[in-house]
Structure formats: structure tokens, C-alpha cells
Amino acid sequence: MARAQERRKVRSDRPAEAIRHLLEYNRDRYGLGALALADDDGLLITGAGDAVACDTVAAYAPLVMDRAVDRGRVRETVATVLPLLGLYPVDYRPVSGPRSALHVCGLGDQPALDEALRHISLGVERILTECH
């Protein structure tokens, strides 16, 4: 049986680097402002796009997921801190991590952002499963 053609052009055996490549690829593919992977304390693990935007959406991740802060507030904060970036919609997805909950976060236009976050959350779970 012929092996399926490899779609990824950039690969890594290191999970953090592989996830960063996944974020960068999807940011470019979907034309998004920023993508980030955050831990359950809101700390940025890795991101693609503007570093301040990645840190900001990551910091809000646990608060948004717990419904303590709404996405509109994050959107306004990012637009205030980074006015040249624009007023992008913000969205989050939970990811099952090996030790704690993780969050994939992004800034970008819908429905591209929704599709990218769905794809990334599955990819992150696959990468983390393969390394453990």
C-alpha cells in the first residue's frame, strides 16, 4: 500500500516547536491576526502573529473559558493595546493537555477563525498524545 503523501512542509519532533509550526501554518492559511496556545493560568506557551496580541489573548483564556470575562472585552483590549491590528473577533477552544487544560486562542474574522481553532485544537491534542 502506498504511503499517504505528507502535507506538512515543516516538521519537528519537539512538541512545542511542532505546535508553533501548526499555529503559524494556520495563521497564514486562514489570514488570521494572531493564534496562541495558553495554559490554564493564562500563560502563553507558543504563538503565531504579533507577540503582544498572543500574550493578551492568552492571558484572558482562562477568564473567557470560565465566563468571568466576555470575548467583547478581550476584543476591545486588544484593539486598544494594538490599534494598528484592528478590531478582530476573538475566540477560544479548550484542548486536553497531558497535565492540565490548555486553550487555543485566536484573533481573526469568522468563519475562518472558527475553522482554524477547530483544526488546531485537534492538531495540538494529536501532537501531545504522540509525545506521551
N, C-alpha and C positions, 0 to 999 in steps of 0.2 A: 504494500500500500504506500502510495506517495505521501510524503510528509506535507502538511499544510504549509503554504507559503507564509513566512514570517512577515508581519505587517510593521513591526517596530523597527525603526532605523537606529535608535539609540537604546542600548540596554545596559543594565547594571545588576550585579549580584548583591549589591548593598541595598537594603530596603529603603533607606532614606533617600538615596540617590535615585532609585527606581521610581519612587513616588514623586520626587521633584520632576523627573522626566515626564511622568504621566500628567502632572499639573501643567507643565509648560506646553506639552503637545495639545492638550485640550483647550488651554487658553488661546493658543494660536488657531486651532481648528474652529472654535466657536466664536472667535473675535471678542473675548471677554476682557474686562478691565483688570481683574485680579482673581486668583484662586489660592486657597490656603488650606492646610491641614493643621488643625489645632487640637490640643489635648483638652481634657475636661476642666482644666484650670484656666483655659483661655490663652495658653501659651502657644505661640507659633512653632510648629515643628518644621515645616517647609512651605514654601510658597512660590508662586509664579506671578510676575507683574510687579507693580510698584510696591516697594518694601513697606512703606507706611500704610498703604491700603491693606496689605496682607496682615500686618500686625494689628490693625484696627478691627478688621472683621474677625480675626482670630480671638482677640480679647473679648469680643461680645458673644462669641459662640455659646458658651455655657448659659449665659443670661438669656439669649434668644431661645435656646432649646428648652430652658425651664420656664419660658414665657414671662420672665421678670422684665424684659425689655422687648419692645416690638421692633420689627425689621425697619420700619419707617424711621425710628430714631437712629439706627445704625446708618441708614442711607444718608440722613441729614448730617450726621457726624463726619462721615467720610467726605461728603461734599464740602463741608466747612473746612476740614483739615486739608483737603486736596481739591481746591476749586477747579483746577485745570482737568482733573479726571472726569468731572461731570457728575450728574445725579443718577447713578446706576441703581437699578433694583439690586437688593441684597437677598441671598438665600443661603440656607444651611441644610445639611443632611448628616444624620448620625452615622457613624461607622463603628463596627465592632472591633475593638483593639484587643491585643493579647492580654493586657493588664487592666485597662480602663477604657472608658468611652472616648472616642475621637470624633471630630467634627470636620466635615469638608464644607468650606465656605467659599462664596464667590460673589463677585460684582459683575453684572452684565445684563444684557437685555434678555427677556423671556421670549420664546420658549427655549432659546439656546442654552441659557444658564441652567434651567431645569434638566435638560438632556445631558449637559456636561457633568453636573453634580451626580446624576444617577450613574453615569458611566464611571466616573472617578471613584465613587463610593464602592462600587463592585471591584474596580481595579485595586484599590487600597486593601480591601479585605483579601483579595487573592494574593497580593504581594506579601501581606503579613502572615497569611496562612502558609505560604510556601517557605517562609524563613523560619517557621517554628515547627 
